[in-house]
Amino acid sequence: MGHKSGYQEGNGSNDKPLIIVDDVEQKTGYWMGAARYATPEQVNVMIKTGKGLVYVCITEEKAEQLNLPLMTSHGSSGSTKNFTVSVDYKTTSTGISAYERADTIKALADDATESLDYRRPGHIFPLVGKANGLLERQSIVEGVLELSEEMSGQPVGYMCEILDDNGEIASITEIEQLARRHDVPIVWLSELIRKKLEEHCRLSMVRYAERETSGKPRKNYSEDQIVHFTDLLFVDYCEKQFGVNKGIYNTIESWFYKKGHVDIVERRKTVLRFLQFVDGSNRENNRKLKFGHRGLVPKLDEFTVNDLLNRRTLNL
């Protein structure tokens, strides 16, 4: 896109802000930095060039530690920002200056601070990320937490939306121009998600290999690990666990895709439910899964009806 992108740990700028772009959901750019390194100068640049609200992204554990309840019990439909009550650190007066906002941001990164050290409401808006980060929810909050931990060893980061001169959400072109003017890298949320999933897959592959016994995988690891396997590993798992060969697997997977299961993780969960549904009833010598001439599609139809009824009963 004509501008350097991506954050490289150890590049000597861990304490400097950068720009992260939510190119997955909201198409919005944010100035962001690790909270422990926040300075009044950096906060001032964010306010002047970003023009949006200043947030601090924290973990669920941190929110509980500081007794920061969510503003509402549930967000509006589609919301991925879990706001807590806003805060100012106890040393601030008005709380609004760049100096005092920097003090509050740094205090939120200090494990020694306690709930009573903050006045509420204030001028910094904490946002709470999911416990499992980007593996649980692919939003800008989890992205900032991931980057902040890489930059500082602490999953506490601050950010500010980037608006244009008219007060509208800045376009990608305007964000890139801003990054060039300030000579800062751009990190794309989609890149962070891809990196996290690949890392998760590698860990899953290691666990999978460690749990192989006599060519058969044990069943003592979670579905979450299985559905994030790489393609070949997932197909291999299905073959060893359920006796389904690659050709039949491809037919099953394609059938569910055409039925609207476009998201790969959800599709794999559905494939696993189907294989569990037919497991044992269509095995040949308890090894290979076979359906005979035109036998697979009726079984898929039967499963779909049963699965829909079961999920409605469980309110899933």
Residue pairs with C-beta under 8 A, 6 or more apart in sequence:
1 172
1 176
1 186
2 176
3 176
3 179
3 180
3 186
4 179
4 185
4 186
5 185
5 186
5 187
5 188
5 191
6 185
6 186
6 187
6 188
6 191
7 18
7 147
7 150
7 151
7 185
7 187
8 185
9 150
9 151
14 34
14 37
14 151
14 152
15 33
15 34
15 37
15 151
15 152
16 33
16 37
16 42
16 184
17 31
17 32
17 33
17 42
17 45
17 46
17 184
18 31
18 32
18 33
18 147
18 184
18 185
18 186
18 187
19 29
19 30
19 31
19 32
19 162
19 175
19 178
19 179
19 184
19 185
19 186
19 187
20 29
20 30
20 32
20 140
20 143
20 144
20 147
20 159
20 186
20 187
20 188
20 189
21 28
21 29
21 30
21 172
21 175
21 186
21 187
21 188
21 189
22 28
22 29
22 30
22 139
22 140
22 143
22 189
23 172
23 188
23 189
23 190
24 138
24 139
24 189
24 190
24 193
25 80
25 138
25 139
25 140
25 189
26 140
27 169
27 172
28 140
28 161
28 162
28 169
29 161
29 162
29 170
29 172
29 175
29 178
29 186
30 50
30 52
30 140
30 144
30 159
30 160
30 161
30 162
31 45
31 46
31 49
31 50
31 159
31 160
31 162
32 144
32 147
32 148
32 157
32 158
32 159
32 160
33 42
33 148
33 151
33 157
33 158
33 159
34 109
34 147
34 148
34 151
34 152
34 154
34 156
34 157
35 56
35 105
35 106
35 108
35 109
35 148
35 152
35 154
35 156
35 157
35 158
36 106
36 109
36 110
36 152
36 154
36 156
37 151
37 152
38 102
38 105
38 106
38 109
38 158
39 102
40 97
40 98
40 99
40 101
40 102
41 98
42 102
43 54
43 98
43 101
43 102
43 105
43 158
44 98
45 182
46 54
46 158
46 159
46 160
47 54
47 98
47 160
49 162
49 178
49 182
50 160
50 161
50 162
50 163
51 160
51 161
51 162
51 163
51 167
52 160
52 161
52 162
52 163
53 125
53 160
53 161
54 101
54 105
54 123
54 124
54 125
54 158
54 159
54 160
55 124
55 125
55 126
55 127
55 158
55 159
55 160
56 104
56 105
56 108
56 124
56 125
56 126
56 127
56 156
56 157
56 158
57 126
57 127
57 128
57 129
57 141
57 144
57 145
57 148
57 155
57 156
57 157
57 158
57 159
58 66
58 68
58 108
58 126
58 127
58 128
58 129
58 145
58 155
58 156
59 128
59 129
59 131
59 145
59 155
59 156
60 128
60 129
60 130
60 131
61 131
62 68
62 108
62 155
62 156
63 69
63 84
63 126
63 128
65 115
66 108
66 113
66 114
66 115
66 118
67 115
68 84
68 85
68 87
68 115
68 126
68 128
69 84
69 85
70 82
70 83
70 84
70 128
71 83
71 84
71 85
72 83
75 81
75 82
80 137
80 139
80 140
80 141
81 127
81 139
81 141
82 127
82 128
82 129
82 141
83 125
83 126
83 127
84 125
84 126
84 127
84 128
85 120
85 121
86 120
86 121
86 122
86 123
86 124
86 125
86 126
87 104
87 108
87 118
87 119
87 120
87 121
87 122
87 124
87 126
88 95
88 100
88 104
88 118
88 119
88 120
88 122
88 123
88 124
89 95
89 100
89 103
89 104
89 107
89 113
89 117
89 118
89 119
90 116
90 117
90 118
90 119
91 100
91 103
92 100
92 103
92 104
92 119
92 122
93 100
94 100
94 123
95 101
95 104
95 119
95 122
95 123
95 124
96 123
100 123
101 123
101 124
104 118
104 122
104 123
104 124
105 124
105 158
107 113
107 117
107 118
108 124
108 126
108 156
109 152
109 154
109 156
124 158
127 141
128 141
129 137
129 139
129 141
129 142
129 144
129 145
129 155
130 136
130 137
130 142
133 142
133 145
133 146
133 155
133 196
134 142
134 143
134 146
134 192
134 193
134 196
134 197
135 196
135 197
135 200
135 224
135 228
136 142
138 189
138 193
140 159
140 189
143 187
143 189
143 192
143 193
144 157
144 159
145 155
145 156
145 157
146 155
146 192
146 196
147 157
147 187
147 192
148 154
148 155
148 156
148 157
149 155
151 157
161 169
162 169
162 170
162 174
162 175
162 178
163 169
163 170
164 170
164 171
164 174
170 178
175 186
176 186
179 185
179 186
197 228
200 228
201 228
201 229
201 230
201 233
204 221
204 225
204 226
204 228
204 229
204 233
205 229
205 230
205 233
207 221
207 225
208 217
208 221
208 225
208 229
208 233
208 237
211 217
211 218
211 220
211 221
215 240
216 240
216 241
217 237
217 240
217 241
219 241
223 269
223 272
226 234
226 237
226 268
226 272
227 234
227 265
227 268
227 269
227 272
228 265
229 237
234 268
235 246
235 249
238 244
238 249
238 271
238 272
238 275
239 245
239 246
239 249
241 275
242 275
242 276
242 279
242 289
243 283
243 284
243 286
243 287
243 288
243 289
244 252
244 275
244 288
244 289
245 288
245 289
248 289
248 290
248 291
248 296
249 271
251 296
252 271
252 274
252 275
252 296
252 300
253 267
253 271
255 297
255 300
256 267
256 270
256 271
256 274
257 267
259 304
261 267
261 270
270 307
273 303
273 307
274 300
274 303
274 307
275 289
277 303
277 306
277 307
278 289
278 299
278 303
279 289
282 289
282 290
282 291
282 295
282 299
283 289
283 290
284 290
291 299
